[in-house]
Amino acid sequence: MILNPAAGRGRAARVWSDVHDDMRAAIGEFGFRATNSGDDIETLVSEALHEGYRRIVGVGGDGTMSLLMNAIMTNGAVPPSEVVMGQIPCGTVNVVANCLGLSTPRRAVEALASANAKPVDVMRLDAADGRDGAARHGFVIVSVGLPVEASRLTARMPLVKLLGGASYVLAGVLSVLGGRPRQFTLSTDNDPPSIARAWGYFFCGFPGLVGEICFAPEAQFDDGLLDCVEIGPVSRGRMLAQILPAMKDGSYVRKAGMRVTQGTVFRIETPGPMQVEVDGEPAGVTPATVSIVPGAINMIYADQ
């Protein structure tokens, strides 16, 4: 068990104090570590794998799970396919947990006791100016353009994050008011590249969470495909009145000017470097390649 006490603005520590006795009753004894910051998760995972643990459970939100998964994917000693990940959800939105049926911490404890696991796809991002040139991995979303600006604003407004998915929409409104569509060149699998003006792109492995924020409603985490959402060059008025409000349930992808494509490899280029994020964290700049690693890691789930 790896606890990120800062997840959910401190909620993770409170949730853990409520459920750790239930965890012990459900699965018996377990190893336990707590992070001081996201920077030490890689070390904690490496230590756990070296000690022989093959089931890593994060107590936190989507950000915590992304960090844990990256540490498992790049540890170099144990193949990711030999590791099972689980989660006690206590972040802001908990997209990954909800998609796997782990809608509450109690339900997650029950699922961990049953030990049902399934292979889950992972996104790989290779971006210019990445950390030491290394690939980064993500569960939910790789973004470029307007979505990155919205994410940055959300990070600078920590109290607004208490609104959950609505905080992202609010930041999107501010980003639209101060932004404009840009030129992108997009290549999909073996298709020739196409040039488009757009507000930005989402590349999704998980759909998001209806009622909070839903990036790609048809995305599936185990189909071996990425869903790419192009946010076309619609007017500011339409972005504010129609597109951003409809992100709550994902219906924005069906509105005029939006385009969804599926593929296994996407390459995105821009006239100048643009920041790319994976699961809400900066991960280099364009040009960037996003690809899918099918069934890369096993995750605990609950029947829904």
C-alpha positions as CSV (number, residue, x, y, z in Angstrom):
1,M,0.0,0.0,0.0
2,I,1.4,3.4,-1.0
3,L,-0.4,6.4,0.5
4,N,-0.2,9.8,-1.0
5,P,-1.5,11.9,2.0
6,A,-1.7,15.0,-0.2
7,A,-4.2,13.5,-2.7
8,G,-7.6,15.1,-2.8
9,R,-6.3,18.1,-0.8
10,G,-5.6,15.8,2.2
11,R,-8.6,13.6,1.8
12,A,-6.4,10.5,1.2
13,A,-5.0,10.6,4.7
14,R,-8.5,10.8,6.2
15,V,-9.8,8.0,4.0
16,W,-6.9,5.8,4.9
17,S,-7.5,6.2,8.6
18,D,-11.1,5.0,8.0
19,V,-10.3,2.0,5.9
20,H,-6.9,0.6,6.9
21,D,-8.4,-1.8,9.5
22,D,-10.9,-3.0,7.0
23,M,-8.1,-3.6,4.5
24,R,-6.2,-5.7,7.0
25,A,-9.3,-7.7,7.8
26,A,-10.0,-8.2,4.1
27,I,-6.5,-9.2,2.8
28,G,-4.4,-9.8,5.9
29,E,-1.0,-8.2,6.5
30,F,0.5,-5.9,3.9
31,G,3.5,-3.6,3.4
32,F,2.9,0.1,3.8
33,R,4.7,3.2,2.6
34,A,3.7,6.9,2.6
35,T,5.0,9.5,0.1
36,N,6.5,12.8,1.1
37,S,5.9,14.0,-2.5
38,G,5.2,12.7,-5.9
39,D,8.9,12.7,-6.5
40,D,9.6,9.8,-4.2
41,I,7.0,7.4,-5.6
42,E,9.4,5.9,-8.1
43,T,11.8,5.0,-5.2
44,L,9.0,3.5,-3.1
45,V,7.8,1.4,-6.0
46,S,11.3,0.2,-6.8
47,E,11.9,-0.7,-3.2
48,A,8.6,-2.6,-3.0
49,L,9.3,-4.6,-6.2
50,H,12.8,-5.4,-5.0
51,E,11.4,-6.8,-1.8
52,G,9.2,-9.1,-3.8
53,Y,5.8,-7.3,-3.8
54,R,3.9,-7.8,-7.0
55,R,0.6,-6.1,-6.0
56,I,0.9,-2.3,-5.6
57,V,-2.1,-0.4,-4.3
58,G,-2.3,3.4,-4.4
59,V,-4.2,5.4,-1.9
60,G,-4.9,8.5,-3.8
61,G,-6.4,9.9,-7.0
62,D,-5.7,9.8,-10.7
63,G,-2.4,11.6,-10.3
64,T,-1.2,9.1,-7.8
65,M,-2.1,6.2,-10.0
66,S,-0.3,7.7,-13.0
67,L,2.9,8.2,-11.0
68,L,2.7,4.6,-9.6
69,M,2.1,3.2,-13.1
70,N,5.0,5.2,-14.6
71,A,7.3,3.8,-11.9
72,I,6.1,0.2,-12.6
73,M,6.4,0.7,-16.4
74,T,10.0,2.0,-16.2
75,N,11.4,0.1,-13.2
76,G,13.6,-2.1,-15.5
77,A,13.7,-5.1,-13.1
78,V,10.2,-6.5,-13.1
79,P,8.0,-6.8,-16.3
80,P,4.9,-4.6,-15.8
81,S,2.7,-7.6,-16.9
82,E,3.8,-9.3,-13.7
83,V,2.5,-6.5,-11.5
84,V,-1.1,-5.9,-10.4
85,M,-2.2,-2.4,-9.5
86,G,-5.1,-1.5,-7.2
87,Q,-6.5,1.7,-5.9
88,I,-8.3,3.1,-2.8
89,P,-9.8,6.2,-4.6
90,C,-9.6,9.5,-2.8
91,G,-8.6,12.1,-5.4
92,T,-10.6,15.0,-6.9
93,V,-12.3,13.1,-9.7
94,N,-11.0,9.4,-9.7
95,V,-11.6,8.7,-13.4
96,V,-9.5,5.4,-13.4
97,A,-11.2,4.0,-10.2
98,N,-14.7,4.8,-11.4
99,C,-14.1,3.2,-14.8
100,L,-12.9,0.1,-13.0
101,G,-16.0,0.0,-10.8
102,L,-14.1,1.3,-7.7
103,S,-16.6,4.0,-7.0
104,T,-16.0,4.3,-3.3
105,P,-13.1,3.4,-0.9
106,R,-15.3,0.7,0.7
107,R,-16.0,-0.8,-2.7
108,A,-12.3,-0.7,-3.5
109,V,-11.5,-2.7,-0.4
110,E,-14.1,-5.4,-1.4
111,A,-12.5,-5.6,-4.8
112,L,-9.0,-5.9,-3.4
113,A,-10.2,-8.8,-1.3
114,S,-11.7,-10.5,-4.3
115,A,-8.4,-10.0,-6.3
116,N,-10.1,-9.8,-9.7
117,A,-7.7,-8.2,-12.2
118,K,-7.8,-7.5,-15.9
119,P,-5.2,-6.1,-18.4
120,V,-5.5,-2.4,-19.0
121,D,-4.0,-0.4,-21.9
122,V,-1.5,2.3,-21.2
123,M,-0.6,5.4,-23.3
124,R,3.0,6.1,-24.1
125,L,4.1,9.7,-24.8
126,D,7.4,10.4,-26.6
127,A,7.8,14.2,-26.6
128,A,10.7,16.6,-27.4
129,D,12.5,17.9,-24.4
130,G,11.1,15.1,-22.3
131,R,12.7,14.2,-18.9
132,D,16.1,12.8,-19.9
133,G,14.6,11.8,-23.2
134,A,12.5,9.1,-21.5
135,A,9.0,8.2,-22.5
136,R,6.2,9.1,-20.1
137,H,3.1,7.0,-19.7
138,G,-0.5,7.8,-18.9
139,F,-3.9,6.2,-18.2
140,V,-6.4,8.9,-19.0
141,I,-5.3,11.7,-21.3
142,V,-2.5,13.3,-23.2
143,S,-3.3,16.9,-24.2
144,V,-2.0,19.8,-26.2
145,G,-3.2,23.3,-27.0
146,L,-6.2,24.8,-25.1
147,P,-6.5,21.7,-22.8
148,V,-3.0,22.3,-21.5
149,E,-3.7,26.0,-20.8
150,A,-6.9,25.0,-18.9
151,S,-4.9,22.5,-16.9
152,R,-2.2,25.0,-16.0
153,L,-4.9,27.5,-14.8
154,T,-6.5,24.8,-12.7
155,A,-3.2,24.0,-11.1
156,R,-2.8,27.6,-10.2
157,M,-6.2,27.8,-8.5
158,P,-6.0,25.0,-5.9
159,L,-9.3,26.0,-4.1
160,V,-11.2,25.9,-7.4
161,K,-10.1,22.2,-7.7
162,L,-12.6,21.5,-5.0
163,L,-15.3,21.9,-7.7
164,G,-14.0,18.6,-9.3
165,G,-14.5,18.4,-13.1
166,A,-16.2,21.9,-13.1
167,S,-12.9,23.4,-12.2
168,Y,-11.5,22.3,-15.5
169,V,-14.4,23.8,-17.4
170,L,-14.0,27.1,-15.5
171,A,-10.3,27.2,-16.4
172,G,-11.3,26.4,-20.0
173,V,-13.5,29.4,-20.1
174,L,-10.6,31.7,-19.1
175,S,-8.3,30.0,-21.5
176,V,-10.7,30.5,-24.4
177,L,-11.1,34.2,-23.6
178,G,-7.3,34.6,-23.8
179,G,-6.5,32.1,-26.5
180,R,-7.1,31.3,-30.2
181,P,-7.0,28.3,-32.5
182,R,-3.5,27.3,-33.6
183,Q,-2.0,25.3,-36.5
184,F,-1.3,21.6,-35.9
185,T,-0.1,18.8,-38.2
186,L,-1.5,15.4,-37.2
187,S,-0.5,11.9,-38.4
188,T,-2.5,8.8,-37.5
189,D,-1.0,5.3,-37.9
190,N,0.0,5.0,-41.6
191,D,-2.2,7.7,-42.9
192,P,-0.5,10.8,-44.4
193,P,-0.3,13.9,-42.2
194,S,-3.0,16.5,-42.3
195,I,-2.8,20.2,-41.3
196,A,-5.6,21.8,-39.3
197,R,-6.4,24.8,-37.2
198,A,-7.8,23.7,-33.9
199,W,-8.1,24.8,-30.3
200,G,-6.3,21.6,-29.3
201,Y,-6.4,17.9,-28.9
202,F,-7.1,15.2,-26.4
203,F,-5.7,11.7,-26.8
204,C,-7.6,9.4,-24.5
205,G,-7.2,5.9,-23.1
206,F,-10.0,6.2,-20.5
207,P,-13.3,8.1,-21.3
208,G,-13.4,10.3,-18.3
209,L,-16.3,10.4,-15.8
210,V,-19.8,11.5,-16.8
211,G,-21.1,14.1,-14.5
212,E,-17.6,15.4,-13.7
213,I,-15.6,15.7,-16.9
214,C,-15.8,13.3,-19.9
215,F,-13.1,13.8,-22.5
216,A,-13.8,10.9,-24.9
217,P,-17.1,9.1,-24.1
218,E,-16.5,6.2,-26.4
219,A,-12.9,5.5,-25.3
220,Q,-12.3,2.0,-23.8
221,F,-9.3,1.2,-21.6
222,D,-8.9,-2.4,-23.0
223,D,-9.5,-2.1,-26.7
224,G,-5.9,-1.4,-27.8
225,L,-6.9,1.9,-29.3
226,L,-6.5,5.6,-28.6
227,D,-9.4,8.0,-29.1
228,C,-8.2,11.4,-30.5
229,V,-10.6,14.4,-30.0
230,E,-9.9,17.4,-32.2
231,I,-11.4,20.6,-30.8
232,G,-11.9,22.4,-34.1
233,P,-11.6,26.2,-34.8
234,V,-15.1,27.1,-33.7
235,S,-15.8,30.6,-32.5
236,R,-15.2,31.8,-28.9
237,G,-18.9,32.2,-28.5
238,R,-19.6,28.6,-29.4
239,M,-16.8,27.3,-27.3
240,L,-18.2,29.2,-24.3
241,A,-21.9,28.5,-24.9
242,Q,-21.9,25.0,-26.4
243,I,-18.6,23.1,-26.2
244,L,-17.2,23.6,-22.7
245,P,-20.5,23.1,-20.8
246,A,-21.1,19.8,-22.7
247,M,-17.7,18.4,-21.6
248,K,-19.4,17.4,-18.3
249,D,-21.2,14.5,-20.0
250,G,-19.0,14.1,-23.1
251,S,-21.7,15.2,-25.6
252,Y,-19.4,18.0,-26.8
253,V,-17.7,15.5,-29.2
254,R,-20.9,15.3,-31.2
255,K,-21.2,19.0,-31.9
256,A,-20.2,20.6,-35.1
257,G,-16.5,21.4,-35.4
258,M,-15.4,18.4,-33.2
259,R,-13.8,15.4,-34.7
260,V,-13.0,12.0,-33.1
261,T,-10.6,9.4,-34.7
262,Q,-9.2,6.2,-33.4
263,G,-5.8,4.8,-33.9
264,T,-2.8,3.2,-32.3
265,V,-0.2,5.9,-33.0
266,F,-0.6,9.6,-33.4
267,R,2.1,12.2,-34.1
268,I,1.4,15.8,-33.4
269,E,3.5,18.7,-34.7
270,T,3.3,22.5,-34.4
271,P,5.1,25.4,-36.0
272,G,6.8,26.1,-32.7
273,P,7.2,24.0,-29.5
274,M,4.0,23.6,-27.5
275,Q,3.6,22.1,-24.1
276,V,2.3,18.6,-23.9
277,E,0.8,17.1,-20.7
278,V,0.0,13.5,-19.7
279,D,-2.6,12.9,-17.0
280,G,-2.4,16.6,-16.1
281,E,1.4,16.8,-15.7
282,P,3.9,18.5,-18.0
283,A,5.8,16.0,-20.1
284,G,7.7,17.8,-22.8
285,V,6.8,19.7,-25.9
286,T,5.9,19.1,-29.5
287,P,6.7,17.4,-31.8
288,A,5.3,14.4,-29.9
289,T,4.1,10.9,-30.5
290,V,1.3,9.2,-28.6
291,S,0.9,5.5,-28.8
292,I,-1.0,2.7,-27.1
293,V,0.6,-0.2,-25.2
294,P,-2.2,-2.8,-25.2
295,G,-2.8,-4.7,-21.9
296,A,0.4,-3.2,-20.5
297,I,-0.5,-3.7,-16.8
298,N,-3.1,-5.6,-14.7
299,M,-5.5,-3.7,-12.5
300,I,-8.0,-4.7,-9.8
301,Y,-11.6,-4.1,-10.8
302,A,-15.1,-4.6,-9.5
303,D,-18.0,-5.8,-11.5
304,Q,-20.4,-2.9,-12.2
